[in-house]
């Protein structure tokens, strides 16, 4: 006779073994859930790696070096301000009371737009 200290449950010999149909169902369900989790994780891993590879292949090439260019402004004109935004360089010049805004492409330094602001035109009423 074997004495069990502090245990009121079945002994090790009386416990359910792997041949019990209930235990086999639990193991089958556990294997199914593990397989579903592994396949989901594998699919997500392949998806992330393919997006990274796509972005590496389709990324824009880095410029070879600095681009040299010049902006022609009238004699006596002064540069009031410059700004850089979203691949554009904006240069504001002032000459003889007229303000001109030049818009340049940052990669090629080609002038893509020009806006001349002249005083004396009709003005809008002030905002209240």
Residue pairs with C-beta under 8 A, 6 or more apart in sequence:
2 11
4 11
16 22
16 23
17 23
18 24
18 27
63 107
67 107
67 108
67 109
68 109
69 104
69 108
69 109
69 110
71 91
71 102
71 104
71 111
73 79
73 93
73 95
73 100
73 102
74 95
76 95
76 96
77 93
77 94
77 95
77 100
78 93
78 94
78 95
79 91
79 92
79 93
80 92
80 93
80 94
80 99
81 91
81 92
82 89
82 90
82 91
82 92
83 89
83 90
84 90
84 106
87 105
87 106
87 107
88 103
88 104
88 105
88 106
88 112
89 103
89 104
89 105
89 106
89 109
90 101
90 102
90 103
90 104
91 101
91 102
91 104
92 99
92 100
92 101
92 102
93 99
93 100
93 102
94 100
97 118
97 119
98 116
98 117
98 118
98 119
99 116
99 117
100 114
100 115
100 116
100 117
101 114
101 115
101 116
101 117
102 111
102 113
102 114
103 111
103 112
103 113
103 114
103 115
104 110
104 111
104 112
105 112
